[in-house]
Amino acid sequence: MAINLRNTNDVSVNGVKVLVYGQAGAGKTHLIRTLPRPVILSAEGGLLSLQGTGIPYVEISNLATLTEAYKWLMDSSETKDFDAVALDSISEIAEVVLSSEKKTAKDPRQNG
């Protein structure tokens, strides 16, 4: 079998996907300011560490706003102004989705 030797000069850029994990107060939100031209999908009220940075954000309070934000990110010409999307926090966004699903989906473990 022949070795297929490649060169890193030929590697295409598809972007970087990063998940930052840490304790509360570790600086995860503060780290967003280092991203290139970010927009934030925020389900937390904890953007105080970014006060005065001018970073735009969309407040996610329910599944409808999350869906609307996703469609905006995928379809809007405005999003060409952003190079990074930050989810703050993904745990809180997951809670928004779970809360919505709990209202509509029956838990099969429950009787009745």
N, C-alpha and C positions, 0 to 999 in steps of 0.2 A: 504494500500500500504506500503510495507516494504522500509525502508531507505537503500540505497546502500552506506555504509560507505567505503571510500577509504583511502589510505595512500599516502602521497606525495613522499614517497620513491619509489613508483611504477610508478611515472610519467616519461615518456620517453622524451628525448631531441630531439626536431625537429628543433632547432635553433630559433633565435629571429629575427623577422622582425621589423625594426624601420624606421620611417619616421621623419626626423628632419626638422622642419619648423622654419623660422626666417627671420628677416630683413637682407638685404645685410650687410656684415661685422660683423654679430653676432657671427661668429665662427663655422658655420656648416662644412665647409671644414676642418678647423683645428681639429675638432672632429674626423675626419677619422683616425688620428694617434692613437686613443685609441682603434680602432678595432683590433681584433686578426687576424694577417696575411692577411691584406686587399689587394685587387686589385681594381683599380678605373676605371670606365667607365666615361670619362670626355668629356663633350661637352662645357665646359667653359674654358677660358684661365686663370682661377683664381686659379691655384694650387701653387701660390707663397708661401702661408702659410705652404705648405708642403715641400718646397725646402730643400734638404739635408736629408730627412727622408728615402730615398731609397724605397719608396712605388711604386710598378709598376703600370702603368696606360695605358689604351688604349684610344687614342683620337678618339672621335666620331664626324665626320664632315658631314656625310650623312647617309642615310638609309642603304646603302651597308655596311659601316663599323659597323653600329649598328647590322645588321643581322649577319655579320661575327663574331663580338664579342660575340653575343648570342650563336652562334653555337660553338665557341671556349669554352665558359663557360660550355656548356652542354656536349661536346664530347671530349675535350682534356684531356689527362692524366696530362698535366701541371697544370691544375686547382686544383689538389689535394694539391698543395702547398699553397692554399688560404682557409681561413676560413670565409672570409667576402667579399662581393662585395658592393662597394659604387658607387652610381650614382650621379655624380656632374655636373650639377644639373639635376634633373628629369625634371624641367621646360624647360631647354635648349634641353634636349633629346626629349621632346615632340615637341618642335619647329622643330627639325630635321625631325621627323615623319610627322608633319603637312605640312611642306614645300614640302616634297616628295609627299604627297597625293594631295596637291593642284595642282601639275603639271599633275597628271593623272586623278583625279576625277573631273567631272563637277559639279559645284555648281547648284543645281536645282532651286535656287532662282534667278539666272541670266537668262535673256532672251537671246535667240539666241544661 
